[in-house]
Amino acid sequence: MADSGPVVVVGSGLAGLRCAQVLTERGVDVVVLERADHVGGRVHSFTLDGYRVDQGFQLVNPAYPELVATGVLEDLDLRPYPRAVEMRRGDRRLVLADPLRHPGTLAAALELAPPSSWVRLALELARLRLAPARRLVAGPDVTTLEGLRRAGLDDRLVEDVVRPFLRGVLLEDDLESSWAFTRLLAKSFTRGRPSTHPEGVGALARALAARGGATVRLGTRVTAVSPRGVSSEDGTLAARAVVIATDAHDAAGLVGTSDVRWRRQLTWWWSTPRVDDPERLRLDNDPLTTSALDLAAVAPERAPRGRSLIATPSLEGTPADTDRVRGRVARLYGLAIGDVELVTVSEVTRALPFVSPPFRPVRPNVVAGVILAGDHLTSSSIQGALVSGRRAAAAVFAAF
C-alpha cells in the first residue's frame, strides 16, 4: 500500500486509542477523529457541583492483561475497593467477605447458603484463577444461569448473591449472557480488585490518549469512509488506512455492518453525609437499583469534604423512579430520606453489547478494506475494547 497519508482512526474510545497507541509506537502517523468534545467514548467523567461523576457507572480492574500492556497503570492513581459486599435482611446487615481473612463473616454466608454451595463457588473461582483464558472459551457454551446450575451452586446463593452481583456486571437480570464470557470476567475479579480514580473513569481514556501520541481532533463528525479516506463536516482526509473504532451502532451507519443487541444503564448519583463502612459494595436484590457504591470512600477527591458520592446503577429504572431509589439508598446505608440528595442521573443507552452463547472472542474486523475495532468484536469489557484496538492495529500493519 502506498504511503498516501496518516492512518485515520474514527472514534476515540478505548479501542480507538489503543489502536492509535500501538501504531504510533511503531512510528506510524495517526489522526484520531472524534465527534464529541472529549476522548473516551463511554469512558467519560465530568464535574457537577463539586462531584466527579462518570457518564455510566464503571470501575477499572487493573488485572486486565491488555490494560497492563498499555503501560497506563504507571500513570493512574487507581484506588482499589476491598473484596466485600453487604446485603440487607430486614433491619440486619449481612457482610460477605473471604472467611479466611474475615472469619466474622462466616455466619452471614451460612445464613444465605449451605457450606457445600460456598465450597463449590470457591472451587470454581480457584479453577478460573488458574485456567488459561483460552481454555475458558473453548468447547460448548451455555447461558450464565445454566453454567451456575451446572457448577452446583445452591439456588439461594444464586438468587441472593450471585445474580445481584452480576446484574451490575452484565447489565441484565435473566443471566442469559454467555457462561464463557462471564467466567472470563470472574477470572479477572480473582486477580484484581475493581478500582476507581480521583478524577473518575475518564482518567483512563485521557491517560491512554496521552500515551498514544496520535493527533486527536475533537468535535469532528465523520459522515463517510472508504479504505483510503474519510469525509467529515470539515472536509475530506486522505488516509493510508482507515479504522472505524466506534460502537457497533455507529459502525453500521458508516460501513453497513450489523448492529448488536445492547444493554442500557441508568445511574443515579447521590450526595450524602459520610456513611459508615463506605468501601463495601451494597447489593440490592432489586433490578431497579442492583447495587450501591460510595465512590468517595476510596477517592474522597470525587466529592466535597465530608460528603459521600453514591452511585446506584439500574437495569429497569427511569428518572421518574428517583424518589423510590432515594428510599432504597437510605435503607441500604441507614440514612434518613432527607440526607440523600440527588446530584444527577446519567443514562447510557448503548452501555454494553450483549454477549450471547456461544461466545466468539475473535470476530472478523475488516469489511470492504475498512478495519473495525470495538468491544462488540471481542468482549464487552475494558479488556475487550483494548484487545480489539490492538487487533485493528495488526490489521493495519498487514495491509501495508
Contacts in CASP RR format, 6 or more apart in sequence:
PFRMAT RR
TARGET T0000
AUTHOR 0000-0000-0000
METHOD contacts of the structure
MODEL  1
MADSGPVVVVGSGLAGLRCAQVLTERGVDVVVLERADHVGGRVHSFTLDG
YRVDQGFQLVNPAYPELVATGVLEDLDLRPYPRAVEMRRGDRRLVLADPL
RHPGTLAAALELAPPSSWVRLALELARLRLAPARRLVAGPDVTTLEGLRR
AGLDDRLVEDVVRPFLRGVLLEDDLESSWAFTRLLAKSFTRGRPSTHPEG
VGALARALAARGGATVRLGTRVTAVSPRGVSSEDGTLAARAVVIATDAHD
AAGLVGTSDVRWRRQLTWWWSTPRVDDPERLRLDNDPLTTSALDLAAVAP
ERAPRGRSLIATPSLEGTPADTDRVRGRVARLYGLAIGDVELVTVSEVTR
ALPFVSPPFRPVRPNVVAGVILAGDHLTSSSIQGALVSGRRAAAAVFAAF
1 240 0 8 1.000
1 241 0 8 1.000
1 399 0 8 1.000
1 400 0 8 1.000
2 240 0 8 1.000
3 240 0 8 1.000
4 228 0 8 1.000
4 238 0 8 1.000
4 239 0 8 1.000
4 240 0 8 1.000
5 29 0 8 1.000
5 238 0 8 1.000
5 239 0 8 1.000
5 240 0 8 1.000
6 28 0 8 1.000
6 29 0 8 1.000
6 30 0 8 1.000
6 31 0 8 1.000
6 215 0 8 1.000
6 239 0 8 1.000
6 240 0 8 1.000
7 23 0 8 1.000
7 28 0 8 1.000
7 29 0 8 1.000
7 30 0 8 1.000
7 31 0 8 1.000
7 239 0 8 1.000
7 240 0 8 1.000
7 241 0 8 1.000
7 242 0 8 1.000
7 243 0 8 1.000
7 396 0 8 1.000
8 30 0 8 1.000
8 31 0 8 1.000
8 32 0 8 1.000
8 33 0 8 1.000
8 229 0 8 1.000
8 230 0 8 1.000
8 237 0 8 1.000
8 239 0 8 1.000
8 241 0 8 1.000
8 242 0 8 1.000
8 243 0 8 1.000
9 16 0 8 1.000
9 19 0 8 1.000
9 20 0 8 1.000
9 30 0 8 1.000
9 31 0 8 1.000
9 32 0 8 1.000
9 33 0 8 1.000
9 214 0 8 1.000
9 243 0 8 1.000
9 245 0 8 1.000
9 373 0 8 1.000
10 32 0 8 1.000
10 33 0 8 1.000
10 222 0 8 1.000
10 225 0 8 1.000
10 230 0 8 1.000
10 242 0 8 1.000
10 243 0 8 1.000
10 244 0 8 1.000
10 245 0 8 1.000
10 246 0 8 1.000
10 254 0 8 1.000
11 32 0 8 1.000
11 33 0 8 1.000
11 34 0 8 1.000
11 35 0 8 1.000
11 41 0 8 1.000
11 244 0 8 1.000
11 245 0 8 1.000
11 246 0 8 1.000
12 32 0 8 1.000
12 34 0 8 1.000
12 36 0 8 1.000
12 39 0 8 1.000
12 40 0 8 1.000
12 41 0 8 1.000
12 205 0 8 1.000
12 209 0 8 1.000
12 216 0 8 1.000
12 218 0 8 1.000
12 245 0 8 1.000
13 34 0 8 1.000
13 39 0 8 1.000
13 40 0 8 1.000
13 41 0 8 1.000
13 42 0 8 1.000
13 43 0 8 1.000
13 205 0 8 1.000
13 245 0 8 1.000
13 385 0 8 1.000
14 40 0 8 1.000
14 43 0 8 1.000
14 204 0 8 1.000
14 205 0 8 1.000
14 208 0 8 1.000
14 375 0 8 1.000
14 382 0 8 1.000
14 385 0 8 1.000
14 386 0 8 1.000
14 389 0 8 1.000
15 245 0 8 1.000
15 373 0 8 1.000
15 374 0 8 1.000
15 375 0 8 1.000
15 384 0 8 1.000
15 385 0 8 1.000
15 386 0 8 1.000
15 388 0 8 1.000
15 389 0 8 1.000
15 392 0 8 1.000
16 32 0 8 1.000
16 243 0 8 1.000
16 245 0 8 1.000
16 373 0 8 1.000
16 374 0 8 1.000
16 389 0 8 1.000
16 392 0 8 1.000
17 32 0 8 1.000
17 39 0 8 1.000
17 40 0 8 1.000
17 205 0 8 1.000
17 208 0 8 1.000
17 209 0 8 1.000
17 212 0 8 1.000
18 66 0 8 1.000
18 70 0 8 1.000
18 208 0 8 1.000
18 373 0 8 1.000
18 385 0 8 1.000
18 386 0 8 1.000
18 388 0 8 1.000
18 389 0 8 1.000
18 390 0 8 1.000
18 393 0 8 1.000
19 243 0 8 1.000
19 245 0 8 1.000
19 373 0 8 1.000
19 389 0 8 1.000
19 390 0 8 1.000
19 392 0 8 1.000
19 393 0 8 1.000
19 396 0 8 1.000
20 30 0 8 1.000
20 32 0 8 1.000
20 212 0 8 1.000
20 213 0 8 1.000
20 214 0 8 1.000
21 70 0 8 1.000
21 208 0 8 1.000
21 211 0 8 1.000
21 212 0 8 1.000
21 213 0 8 1.000
21 214 0 8 1.000
22 389 0 8 1.000
22 390 0 8 1.000
22 393 0 8 1.000
22 394 0 8 1.000
23 30 0 8 1.000
23 214 0 8 1.000
23 393 0 8 1.000
23 396 0 8 1.000
24 30 0 8 1.000
24 212 0 8 1.000
24 213 0 8 1.000
24 214 0 8 1.000
25 212 0 8 1.000
26 397 0 8 1.000
28 396 0 8 1.000
29 240 0 8 1.000
30 213 0 8 1.000
30 214 0 8 1.000
30 215 0 8 1.000
31 214 0 8 1.000
31 215 0 8 1.000
31 216 0 8 1.000
31 217 0 8 1.000
31 237 0 8 1.000
31 239 0 8 1.000
32 39 0 8 1.000
32 209 0 8 1.000
32 214 0 8 1.000
32 215 0 8 1.000
32 216 0 8 1.000
32 217 0 8 1.000
33 217 0 8 1.000
33 220 0 8 1.000
33 222 0 8 1.000
33 230 0 8 1.000
33 232 0 8 1.000
33 237 0 8 1.000
34 40 0 8 1.000
34 41 0 8 1.000
34 216 0 8 1.000
34 217 0 8 1.000
34 218 0 8 1.000
34 219 0 8 1.000
34 220 0 8 1.000
35 219 0 8 1.000
35 220 0 8 1.000
35 221 0 8 1.000
35 222 0 8 1.000
36 44 0 8 1.000
36 218 0 8 1.000
36 219 0 8 1.000
37 218 0 8 1.000
37 219 0 8 1.000
38 44 0 8 1.000
38 205 0 8 1.000
38 218 0 8 1.000
39 205 0 8 1.000
39 206 0 8 1.000
39 209 0 8 1.000
39 216 0 8 1.000
39 218 0 8 1.000
40 202 0 8 1.000
40 205 0 8 1.000
40 206 0 8 1.000
40 209 0 8 1.000
41 205 0 8 1.000
42 55 0 8 1.000
42 56 0 8 1.000
42 58 0 8 1.000
42 247 0 8 1.000
42 348 0 8 1.000
42 350 0 8 1.000
42 351 0 8 1.000
43 55 0 8 1.000
43 58 0 8 1.000
43 201 0 8 1.000
43 202 0 8 1.000
43 204 0 8 1.000
43 205 0 8 1.000
43 382 0 8 1.000
44 54 0 8 1.000
44 55 0 8 1.000
44 201 0 8 1.000
44 202 0 8 1.000
44 205 0 8 1.000
45 52 0 8 1.000
45 53 0 8 1.000
45 54 0 8 1.000
45 55 0 8 1.000
45 199 0 8 1.000
45 200 0 8 1.000
45 201 0 8 1.000
45 202 0 8 1.000
45 203 0 8 1.000
46 52 0 8 1.000
46 53 0 8 1.000
46 55 0 8 1.000
47 53 0 8 1.000
48 343 0 8 1.000
48 344 0 8 1.000
49 343 0 8 1.000
50 303 0 8 1.000
50 304 0 8 1.000
51 269 0 8 1.000
51 271 0 8 1.000
51 302 0 8 1.000
51 303 0 8 1.000
51 304 0 8 1.000
51 307 0 8 1.000
51 309 0 8 1.000
51 343 0 8 1.000
52 198 0 8 1.000
52 199 0 8 1.000
52 200 0 8 1.000
52 295 0 8 1.000
52 301 0 8 1.000
52 302 0 8 1.000
52 303 0 8 1.000
52 309 0 8 1.000
53 269 0 8 1.000
53 309 0 8 1.000
53 343 0 8 1.000
53 344 0 8 1.000
53 346 0 8 1.000
54 200 0 8 1.000
54 201 0 8 1.000
54 202 0 8 1.000
54 267 0 8 1.000
54 311 0 8 1.000
54 346 0 8 1.000
55 346 0 8 1.000
55 348 0 8 1.000
56 201 0 8 1.000
56 265 0 8 1.000
56 267 0 8 1.000
56 313 0 8 1.000
56 346 0 8 1.000
56 348 0 8 1.000
56 351 0 8 1.000
57 168 0 8 1.000
57 265 0 8 1.000
57 267 0 8 1.000
57 293 0 8 1.000
57 311 0 8 1.000
57 313 0 8 1.000
58 201 0 8 1.000
59 81 0 8 1.000
59 194 0 8 1.000
59 195 0 8 1.000
59 196 0 8 1.000
59 201 0 8 1.000
60 67 0 8 1.000
60 76 0 8 1.000
60 78 0 8 1.000
60 194 0 8 1.000
60 195 0 8 1.000
60 196 0 8 1.000
60 197 0 8 1.000
60 201 0 8 1.000
60 204 0 8 1.000
60 382 0 8 1.000
61 67 0 8 1.000
61 188 0 8 1.000
61 189 0 8 1.000
61 192 0 8 1.000
61 193 0 8 1.000
61 194 0 8 1.000
61 195 0 8 1.000
61 382 0 8 1.000
61 383 0 8 1.000
62 68 0 8 1.000
62 73 0 8 1.000
62 78 0 8 1.000
62 80 0 8 1.000
62 192 0 8 1.000
62 193 0 8 1.000
62 195 0 8 1.000
63 188 0 8 1.000
63 191 0 8 1.000
63 192 0 8 1.000
64 188 0 8 1.000
64 381 0 8 1.000
64 382 0 8 1.000
64 383 0 8 1.000
64 386 0 8 1.000
65 383 0 8 1.000
66 383 0 8 1.000
66 384 0 8 1.000
66 386 0 8 1.000
66 387 0 8 1.000
66 390 0 8 1.000
67 73 0 8 1.000
67 382 0 8 1.000
67 383 0 8 1.000
67 386 0 8 1.000
69 386 0 8 1.000
69 390 0 8 1.000
70 208 0 8 1.000
70 211 0 8 1.000
70 386 0 8 1.000
71 211 0 8 1.000
72 204 0 8 1.000
72 207 0 8 1.000
72 208 0 8 1.000
72 211 0 8 1.000
75 207 0 8 1.000
75 210 0 8 1.000
75 211 0 8 1.000
76 197 0 8 1.000
76 203 0 8 1.000
76 204 0 8 1.000
76 207 0 8 1.000
77 197 0 8 1.000
77 198 0 8 1.000
78 195 0 8 1.000
78 196 0 8 1.000
78 197 0 8 1.000
79 195 0 8 1.000
79 196 0 8 1.000
79 197 0 8 1.000
79 198 0 8 1.000
79 298 0 8 1.000
79 299 0 8 1.000
80 192 0 8 1.000
80 193 0 8 1.000
80 194 0 8 1.000
80 195 0 8 1.000
80 298 0 8 1.000
81 193 0 8 1.000
81 194 0 8 1.000
81 195 0 8 1.000
81 196 0 8 1.000
81 279 0 8 1.000
81 281 0 8 1.000
81 293 0 8 1.000
81 297 0 8 1.000
81 298 0 8 1.000
82 97 0 8 1.000
82 193 0 8 1.000
82 279 0 8 1.000
82 280 0 8 1.000
83 97 0 8 1.000
83 98 0 8 1.000
83 193 0 8 1.000
84 95 0 8 1.000
84 96 0 8 1.000
84 97 0 8 1.000
84 102 0 8 1.000
84 105 0 8 1.000
84 279 0 8 1.000
84 280 0 8 1.000
84 281 0 8 1.000
85 95 0 8 1.000
85 96 0 8 1.000
85 97 0 8 1.000
85 161 0 8 1.000
85 165 0 8 1.000
85 280 0 8 1.000
85 281 0 8 1.000
85 282 0 8 1.000
85 283 0 8 1.000
86 93 0 8 1.000
86 94 0 8 1.000
86 95 0 8 1.000
86 96 0 8 1.000
86 277 0 8 1.000
86 280 0 8 1.000
86 281 0 8 1.000
86 282 0 8 1.000
86 283 0 8 1.000
86 332 0 8 1.000
87 93 0 8 1.000
87 94 0 8 1.000
87 96 0 8 1.000
87 112 0 8 1.000
87 160 0 8 1.000
87 161 0 8 1.000
87 164 0 8 1.000
87 282 0 8 1.000
87 283 0 8 1.000
87 285 0 8 1.000
88 94 0 8 1.000
88 282 0 8 1.000
88 284 0 8 1.000
88 331 0 8 1.000
88 332 0 8 1.000
89 111 0 8 1.000
94 108 0 8 1.000
94 111 0 8 1.000
94 112 0 8 1.000
95 102 0 8 1.000
95 105 0 8 1.000
95 108 0 8 1.000
95 280 0 8 1.000
96 105 0 8 1.000
96 108 0 8 1.000
96 109 0 8 1.000
96 112 0 8 1.000
96 161 0 8 1.000
97 105 0 8 1.000
98 105 0 8 1.000
99 105 0 8 1.000
99 106 0 8 1.000
99 109 0 8 1.000
109 118 0 8 1.000
110 118 0 8 1.000
112 156 0 8 1.000
112 157 0 8 1.000
112 160 0 8 1.000
112 161 0 8 1.000
113 153 0 8 1.000
113 154 0 8 1.000
113 156 0 8 1.000
113 157 0 8 1.000
113 160 0 8 1.000
113 161 0 8 1.000
114 154 0 8 1.000
116 154 0 8 1.000
117 152 0 8 1.000
117 153 0 8 1.000
117 154 0 8 1.000
117 156 0 8 1.000
117 157 0 8 1.000
118 157 0 8 1.000
120 151 0 8 1.000
120 152 0 8 1.000
120 153 0 8 1.000
121 151 0 8 1.000
121 153 0 8 1.000
121 157 0 8 1.000
121 162 0 8 1.000
124 151 0 8 1.000
125 186 0 8 1.000
125 190 0 8 1.000
126 190 0 8 1.000
128 136 0 8 1.000
128 183 0 8 1.000
128 186 0 8 1.000
128 187 0 8 1.000
128 190 0 8 1.000
129 187 0 8 1.000
129 190 0 8 1.000
129 191 0 8 1.000
131 187 0 8 1.000
133 184 0 8 1.000
133 187 0 8 1.000
136 180 0 8 1.000
136 183 0 8 1.000
136 184 0 8 1.000
136 187 0 8 1.000
137 180 0 8 1.000
137 181 0 8 1.000
137 184 0 8 1.000
137 359 0 8 1.000
137 361 0 8 1.000
140 358 0 8 1.000
141 178 0 8 1.000
141 179 0 8 1.000
141 180 0 8 1.000
141 357 0 8 1.000
141 358 0 8 1.000
141 359 0 8 1.000
142 150 0 8 1.000
142 179 0 8 1.000
142 357 0 8 1.000
143 175 0 8 1.000
143 176 0 8 1.000
143 177 0 8 1.000
143 178 0 8 1.000
143 179 0 8 1.000
143 357 0 8 1.000
144 166 0 8 1.000
144 170 0 8 1.000
144 175 0 8 1.000
144 176 0 8 1.000
144 177 0 8 1.000
144 178 0 8 1.000
144 179 0 8 1.000
144 182 0 8 1.000
145 158 0 8 1.000
145 174 0 8 1.000
145 175 0 8 1.000
145 176 0 8 1.000
146 179 0 8 1.000
147 179 0 8 1.000
148 158 0 8 1.000
148 162 0 8 1.000
148 175 0 8 1.000
148 179 0 8 1.000
149 158 0 8 1.000
153 162 0 8 1.000
159 285 0 8 1.000
160 285 0 8 1.000
161 283 0 8 1.000
163 173 0 8 1.000
163 175 0 8 1.000
163 285 0 8 1.000
164 283 0 8 1.000
164 284 0 8 1.000
164 285 0 8 1.000
164 290 0 8 1.000
164 291 0 8 1.000
165 283 0 8 1.000
165 291 0 8 1.000
166 172 0 8 1.000
166 175 0 8 1.000
166 182 0 8 1.000
167 173 0 8 1.000
167 287 0 8 1.000
167 290 0 8 1.000
167 291 0 8 1.000
167 315 0 8 1.000
168 290 0 8 1.000
168 291 0 8 1.000
168 313 0 8 1.000
168 315 0 8 1.000
169 182 0 8 1.000
169 185 0 8 1.000
170 177 0 8 1.000
170 182 0 8 1.000
170 263 0 8 1.000
170 352 0 8 1.000
171 263 0 8 1.000
171 264 0 8 1.000
171 265 0 8 1.000
171 313 0 8 1.000
171 315 0 8 1.000
171 351 0 8 1.000
171 352 0 8 1.000
172 263 0 8 1.000
172 315 0 8 1.000
172 354 0 8 1.000
173 287 0 8 1.000
173 315 0 8 1.000
173 316 0 8 1.000
176 356 0 8 1.000
177 354 0 8 1.000
177 355 0 8 1.000
177 356 0 8 1.000
177 357 0 8 1.000
178 355 0 8 1.000
178 356 0 8 1.000
178 357 0 8 1.000
178 358 0 8 1.000
178 359 0 8 1.000
179 357 0 8 1.000
180 357 0 8 1.000
180 358 0 8 1.000
180 359 0 8 1.000
181 355 0 8 1.000
181 359 0 8 1.000
181 379 0 8 1.000
181 380 0 8 1.000
184 379 0 8 1.000
185 381 0 8 1.000
188 381 0 8 1.000
188 383 0 8 1.000
195 298 0 8 1.000
196 295 0 8 1.000
196 298 0 8 1.000
196 299 0 8 1.000
196 302 0 8 1.000
197 203 0 8 1.000
197 204 0 8 1.000
197 299 0 8 1.000
198 299 0 8 1.000
198 301 0 8 1.000
198 302 0 8 1.000
199 301 0 8 1.000
199 302 0 8 1.000
200 295 0 8 1.000
200 299 0 8 1.000
200 302 0 8 1.000
204 382 0 8 1.000
209 216 0 8 1.000
220 232 0 8 1.000
220 233 0 8 1.000
220 234 0 8 1.000
221 232 0 8 1.000
221 233 0 8 1.000
222 230 0 8 1.000
222 231 0 8 1.000
222 232 0 8 1.000
222 254 0 8 1.000
223 231 0 8 1.000
223 232 0 8 1.000
223 233 0 8 1.000
224 230 0 8 1.000
224 231 0 8 1.000
224 254 0 8 1.000
225 231 0 8 1.000
225 242 0 8 1.000
225 244 0 8 1.000
225 254 0 8 1.000
225 255 0 8 1.000
225 370 0 8 1.000
226 242 0 8 1.000
226 370 0 8 1.000
227 241 0 8 1.000
227 242 0 8 1.000
227 368 0 8 1.000
227 369 0 8 1.000
227 370 0 8 1.000
228 238 0 8 1.000
228 239 0 8 1.000
228 240 0 8 1.000
228 242 0 8 1.000
229 236 0 8 1.000
229 237 0 8 1.000
229 238 0 8 1.000
229 239 0 8 1.000
229 242 0 8 1.000
230 236 0 8 1.000
230 237 0 8 1.000
230 239 0 8 1.000
230 242 0 8 1.000
231 237 0 8 1.000
240 400 0 8 1.000
241 371 0 8 1.000
241 396 0 8 1.000
241 399 0 8 1.000
241 400 0 8 1.000
242 370 0 8 1.000
242 371 0 8 1.000
243 370 0 8 1.000
243 371 0 8 1.000
243 372 0 8 1.000
243 373 0 8 1.000
243 392 0 8 1.000
243 396 0 8 1.000
244 251 0 8 1.000
244 254 0 8 1.000
244 255 0 8 1.000
244 370 0 8 1.000
244 371 0 8 1.000
244 372 0 8 1.000
244 373 0 8 1.000
245 372 0 8 1.000
245 373 0 8 1.000
245 374 0 8 1.000
245 389 0 8 1.000
245 392 0 8 1.000
246 254 0 8 1.000
246 374 0 8 1.000
247 350 0 8 1.000
247 353 0 8 1.000
247 374 0 8 1.000
247 376 0 8 1.000
248 257 0 8 1.000
248 258 0 8 1.000
248 259 0 8 1.000
248 260 0 8 1.000
248 353 0 8 1.000
248 374 0 8 1.000
248 376 0 8 1.000
249 259 0 8 1.000
249 260 0 8 1.000
249 262 0 8 1.000
249 350 0 8 1.000
251 257 0 8 1.000
251 372 0 8 1.000
252 258 0 8 1.000
252 259 0 8 1.000
255 367 0 8 1.000
255 368 0 8 1.000
255 370 0 8 1.000
255 372 0 8 1.000
256 367 0 8 1.000
257 367 0 8 1.000
257 372 0 8 1.000
260 353 0 8 1.000
260 354 0 8 1.000
260 376 0 8 1.000
261 353 0 8 1.000
261 354 0 8 1.000
261 356 0 8 1.000
262 349 0 8 1.000
262 350 0 8 1.000
262 351 0 8 1.000
262 352 0 8 1.000
262 353 0 8 1.000
262 354 0 8 1.000
263 351 0 8 1.000
263 352 0 8 1.000
263 353 0 8 1.000
263 354 0 8 1.000
263 380 0 8 1.000
264 315 0 8 1.000
264 347 0 8 1.000
264 348 0 8 1.000
264 349 0 8 1.000
264 350 0 8 1.000
264 351 0 8 1.000
265 313 0 8 1.000
265 314 0 8 1.000
265 315 0 8 1.000
265 347 0 8 1.000
265 348 0 8 1.000
265 351 0 8 1.000
265 352 0 8 1.000
266 313 0 8 1.000
266 314 0 8 1.000
266 317 0 8 1.000
266 318 0 8 1.000
266 319 0 8 1.000
266 345 0 8 1.000
266 346 0 8 1.000
266 347 0 8 1.000
266 348 0 8 1.000
267 311 0 8 1.000
267 312 0 8 1.000
267 313 0 8 1.000
267 314 0 8 1.000
267 345 0 8 1.000
267 346 0 8 1.000
267 347 0 8 1.000
268 311 0 8 1.000
268 312 0 8 1.000
268 314 0 8 1.000
268 322 0 8 1.000
268 325 0 8 1.000
268 329 0 8 1.000
268 342 0 8 1.000
268 345 0 8 1.000
269 309 0 8 1.000
269 310 0 8 1.000
269 311 0 8 1.000
269 342 0 8 1.000
269 343 0 8 1.000
269 344 0 8 1.000
269 345 0 8 1.000
269 346 0 8 1.000
270 308 0 8 1.000
270 309 0 8 1.000
270 310 0 8 1.000
270 311 0 8 1.000
270 312 0 8 1.000
270 326 0 8 1.000
270 329 0 8 1.000
270 340 0 8 1.000
270 341 0 8 1.000
270 342 0 8 1.000
270 343 0 8 1.000
271 303 0 8 1.000
271 307 0 8 1.000
271 308 0 8 1.000
271 309 0 8 1.000
271 310 0 8 1.000
271 341 0 8 1.000
271 342 0 8 1.000
271 343 0 8 1.000
272 307 0 8 1.000
272 308 0 8 1.000
272 310 0 8 1.000
272 329 0 8 1.000
272 333 0 8 1.000
272 335 0 8 1.000
272 339 0 8 1.000
272 340 0 8 1.000
272 341 0 8 1.000
273 306 0 8 1.000
273 307 0 8 1.000
273 308 0 8 1.000
273 335 0 8 1.000
273 339 0 8 1.000
274 296 0 8 1.000
274 306 0 8 1.000
274 307 0 8 1.000
274 308 0 8 1.000
275 294 0 8 1.000
275 308 0 8 1.000
275 310 0 8 1.000
275 333 0 8 1.000
275 334 0 8 1.000
275 335 0 8 1.000
276 333 0 8 1.000
278 294 0 8 1.000
278 296 0 8 1.000
278 297 0 8 1.000
278 308 0 8 1.000
279 294 0 8 1.000
279 297 0 8 1.000
279 298 0 8 1.000
281 291 0 8 1.000
281 292 0 8 1.000
281 293 0 8 1.000
282 291 0 8 1.000
282 292 0 8 1.000
282 293 0 8 1.000
282 332 0 8 1.000
282 333 0 8 1.000
283 290 0 8 1.000
283 291 0 8 1.000
284 290 0 8 1.000
284 291 0 8 1.000
284 292 0 8 1.000
284 312 0 8 1.000
284 328 0 8 1.000
284 332 0 8 1.000
286 328 0 8 1.000
287 314 0 8 1.000
287 315 0 8 1.000
287 316 0 8 1.000
288 314 0 8 1.000
288 315 0 8 1.000
288 316 0 8 1.000
288 317 0 8 1.000
288 321 0 8 1.000
288 324 0 8 1.000
288 325 0 8 1.000
288 328 0 8 1.000
289 312 0 8 1.000
289 313 0 8 1.000
289 314 0 8 1.000
289 325 0 8 1.000
289 328 0 8 1.000
289 329 0 8 1.000
290 312 0 8 1.000
290 313 0 8 1.000
290 314 0 8 1.000
290 315 0 8 1.000
291 312 0 8 1.000
291 313 0 8 1.000
292 310 0 8 1.000
292 311 0 8 1.000
292 312 0 8 1.000
292 328 0 8 1.000
292 329 0 8 1.000
292 332 0 8 1.000
292 333 0 8 1.000
293 310 0 8 1.000
293 311 0 8 1.000
294 308 0 8 1.000
294 309 0 8 1.000
294 310 0 8 1.000
295 302 0 8 1.000
295 303 0 8 1.000
295 309 0 8 1.000
295 310 0 8 1.000
295 311 0 8 1.000
296 302 0 8 1.000
296 303 0 8 1.000
296 307 0 8 1.000
296 308 0 8 1.000
296 309 0 8 1.000
297 308 0 8 1.000
300 306 0 8 1.000
302 309 0 8 1.000
303 309 0 8 1.000
309 343 0 8 1.000
310 329 0 8 1.000
310 333 0 8 1.000
312 325 0 8 1.000
312 328 0 8 1.000
312 329 0 8 1.000
314 321 0 8 1.000
314 325 0 8 1.000
317 325 0 8 1.000
319 345 0 8 1.000
322 342 0 8 1.000
322 345 0 8 1.000
326 337 0 8 1.000
326 340 0 8 1.000
326 342 0 8 1.000
327 337 0 8 1.000
327 340 0 8 1.000
329 335 0 8 1.000
329 340 0 8 1.000
330 336 0 8 1.000
330 337 0 8 1.000
330 338 0 8 1.000
330 339 0 8 1.000
330 340 0 8 1.000
352 375 0 8 1.000
352 380 0 8 1.000
353 375 0 8 1.000
353 376 0 8 1.000
353 380 0 8 1.000
354 380 0 8 1.000
355 379 0 8 1.000
355 380 0 8 1.000
359 379 0 8 1.000
361 378 0 8 1.000
361 379 0 8 1.000
362 377 0 8 1.000
362 378 0 8 1.000
362 391 0 8 1.000
363 376 0 8 1.000
363 377 0 8 1.000
363 378 0 8 1.000
365 371 0 8 1.000
365 372 0 8 1.000
365 373 0 8 1.000
365 377 0 8 1.000
365 388 0 8 1.000
365 391 0 8 1.000
365 392 0 8 1.000
365 395 0 8 1.000
366 372 0 8 1.000
366 395 0 8 1.000
369 399 0 8 1.000
371 392 0 8 1.000
371 395 0 8 1.000
371 396 0 8 1.000
371 399 0 8 1.000
372 388 0 8 1.000
372 392 0 8 1.000
373 388 0 8 1.000
373 389 0 8 1.000
373 391 0 8 1.000
373 392 0 8 1.000
374 384 0 8 1.000
374 385 0 8 1.000
374 388 0 8 1.000
374 389 0 8 1.000
374 392 0 8 1.000
375 381 0 8 1.000
375 384 0 8 1.000
375 385 0 8 1.000
375 388 0 8 1.000
377 388 0 8 1.000
377 391 0 8 1.000
378 384 0 8 1.000
378 385 0 8 1.000
378 387 0 8 1.000
378 388 0 8 1.000
378 391 0 8 1.000
379 387 0 8 1.000
END
